[in-house]
Amino acid sequence: MLDPQIHAQTRSKPRLGVSLARDIGEVREAQRLRYKVFAEEMGAQLASREAGLDEDIFDAYCDHLLVRDNSSGEVIGTYRILAPHRAKQIGGYYSEQEFDFTRLAHLRPGMVEIGRSCVHPDYRGGAVITLLWSGLADYLRTRDYSYLIGCASVSMNDGGHTAASLYNTLAQTRLAPVEWHVYPRNPLALDQLDGSRQVTTPPLINAYLRVGAYVCGEPAWDADFNTADLMLLLSIKQMNQLYARRFMSK
């Protein structure tokens, strides 16, 4: 059962609001946005049952966070959230299809997974990401979870060189302690790529890192989405206090 609607707005764009999906109709809105971004824009090969939707078996077990433009009524940003008890019901976390989670076993009771994050191409400024994070912070605070995990995807359009370079850069300062390492089931072939290029960290990954997230190991290659996926983990108790006050305050 979903919690009452979570609201947040920004001063610069008060028409934007964030909430949890309350019914299957709102979940469908998130799935349509995901299809637009992942299939139409990024070229992902999706195995959806219904045309124009990105859906899988995990959706029914997840809460869906939505950012909506209230002036048009359109959903323009989304996250899906898999709570630990729901992951147990379905047999594991979505990311376990890509990574071996053996070393995270002791974290499972308090570990929430986020994924399928996307923003409509016309709204890719900081306001939407800020609202998504504010809504996510409310979700975590009200349920007292301890850890947040999620895959951050990097395009493979250049063959993987950018992804390899980004991992090598982040691993120098943000690599997780060894007890939090995960291992890709389909590793990106780092030794066959130019991992020394100058790269810019994508905004979503920057958002994770600013609040104190770690990279949990080498990236996996997701052939369906043609992305390199980095597993990130954030300890809620250890998160950067500056951003904790910004996102977690009531």
Helices and strands as residue ranges (DSSP letters): E 16-20, H 24-35, I 36-41, G 59-61, E 63-69, E 74-82, H 84-90, G 94-97, E 99-100, G 102-110, E 111-119, G 121-123, H 126-143, E 147-155, H 161-174, G 178-180, E 183-184, G 190-192, H 203-210, E 214-215, E 220-222, E 227-235, H 241-248
